[in-house]
Structure formats: C-alpha cells, structure tokens
Amino acid sequence: MPADAVAISAADHAALLAGNSAGLQIVSDENGQPMLAPPSAPSLAARRSQALALLPAWEAAERAAGIEHAGRRWLTTPEALQDIRDALLAGLVPDGVWVDAAREVVPLSLAELQALWAACVTRGAAIYQRRLVMEVEIETMDAEQLAAFVPGWPA
C-alpha cells in the first residue's frame, strides 16, 4: 500500500468505479480523499493532435473518391491508378478501350489515357496541397476552432 493511500468503503469504491465508467475522473480532494470530477478539457496541443489525426483518412478518401474528366467519372482507387500506370508503362490501351467508374467501356487512345493520368496527378496534387494548408491552419487554431474542425475543402 502506498504511504499516501486512504481507506474508503466498498460502497464508495463501487461509486467511484461507476462514475469513472460513466466518463468522470477520479481525483483527490484537498484532504486526499478520492472524489469524482468532470474530465479535464484536453490541452490545446492534444486538440491539435486530434485534428491532425483526421487528415490522413480525409486525404485517403479524397484520393479514392474518383475524378471527373472528359465528361465521365473515373475511378481513382489505388488499384485503378495502378492499372493506368501499367498501361502507360506498356505504351498501350488494351483493345483501345478503358472502363469508367460506371463500368461502361469507353474507346480511349493512349493520348486520352495520358490526359486522364495527368488529371489524376493534378487532382492528387491539389488534395496534398489542401492537406498541407490544413496542417498550417490547425497550428494557428484556438480551442473553439479545433473543437469544430472538420477536414475538407474551403466553402
């Protein structure tokens, strides 16, 4: 037993554990007796860390969300992008067709596939740049702004 430990009844112990399970903190009063208190607010640094932790999932979702190009919607999942890379490395569009996000077969030349790839790269760069901007914005936010922060594009 630690030297500063205080004895409490089984009922008080059960009440403390129940309160702790309900989200309250167990703290000591001025006499060293355990008591329940509302959780302390996270520090500004902790709030910033929480906001920054949201960015990788936002970025991944944006990158996989697809792209509008040449009047069609195209997949931009990692697998779809790898397929485009593979075709470009081979220097050919198999059978002269590609499949869009709606699973429609689309006649596509190598130059058109290159243009689609350029659009995907441009979109990826915009997503990454937005993430960098949000990282800088988070570093200057106050607690209220951090509590309301949701990753995304400016309105």
N, C-alpha and C positions, 0 to 999 in steps of 0.2 A: 504494500500500500504506500502510495506517495505520502510524504510528510504533510502536504497541504490538502489531502483528501478530507472530505466531510461526509459524515454518515447521513443518509436520507432513508426514509421509509420505503418499503416496497411499493406502496401506492404512489408516492412522489416519483419514484423511479419509473413506474409504468406511465405516469402522466408526462414525464419528460420525454420518454421514448415515443409516446403517441404524438406529442406536439412536434417532435423532431421529424417524425414520419410525415406529418402534415405540412412540412416546409418551414417550421420555426427553428431557430438556432438555440442550442443550449449554451448559456453564458453564465458567468458568476455575477452575483450582486456585490454590493460594497462589502458584505460580510463573508464573501467566499461561498455563499450558498448558490447551488445551481438554480437557474430560472430559464424560462422560455422568452425569446425575444424575436421580433421580426428579423428576417435575414438582412444583413447589411447590403447596401447597394454596391454593385460591382464598381471597381475603380474605373477611372477613365481609360487607363491602359487595358484593363480587361475588356471593357466595352469596345475599344478599338480592335483588339484581337478577335473578338466575336464578329465584328463587322468584316474584318479582313478574311476571316474563315469562310464567309459566304461567297467570296469571289470565285474560287475555283469551280464550284458547282455551277454558278451563273455562266462562267466562261464556257464550260463543257456543254451546257445546254444550248447556249447560243451557237456554238460551233456545229452542233449536231442538228440544229433546227431547220436546215435546208436553206436554199437560196433561190431567188427569182432571177432568171436570166433568159434572155431571148424569148420572152413570152411564156416561159414554162417554169415550173418549180422543180428543183433538182435536189437530190439527197446530198448531205454533207457530213454523213456519219464517217467515222474513221475508215470503215470498210469501203464506203463509196469513194472517198478521196483516194484510197489506195488503188482502187480499180482505175480511176482516171490516171493516176501516176503510172501505173503499169502500162496502160495503153499508150500514153505519151512516150514512155521509155522505149516501147516497141515500135513507135512511129506509125501506129495504125489504129483505126477504129474497127473492131471486128465486124465484118459484114457490112460496114458503113452505117451502123445503127447504134444508138445508145438508148438506155431506158431511163425515163424521167421518174420523178417521185410518185407519180400516179400510176407507175408501172406500164406506161404507154411506150411503145417502140417508136423512136424518133430517128429519122435519117440524119446523120451527122458526119461532117467531113472532119479530117484531122485538124484543120484550121479552126473549125467551130468548137471542137473539143478543147483546143488550146485556149480559145476565148472563154470557155466555161471554166477552165482551170484558173485563168487569170482573174475571173470574177470571184472564184472561191478564195484565192490568195488575197485579193483585195478585201473581201469580207472578213477573213481571218485576221488580217492586219488591223482592220477597224475594231474588231472585238478586242484584240490585245491592247490597242491604244486606249480604248474605253476603260479596260481594266486598270491600266496604269494611272489614268486620270482619277478613277475612283479610289485607288490606293492613296494618292496625294490628298484627295478631298477628305478621306477618313482621318488622316493625320491632323487636319485642322478643325474637325467637328467637335462640338461640345457634347455633353452627356445627352441632352434632349435630342439633338440631331442624330446621334448614334443610336439612340433607342428607336428612332423612326426610320433608320436607314434600311432601304431595300435596294439591292443591286439592280441596275438597269440603265436604259438609255435616257438622256435628258428629254423632258417633255417638249 
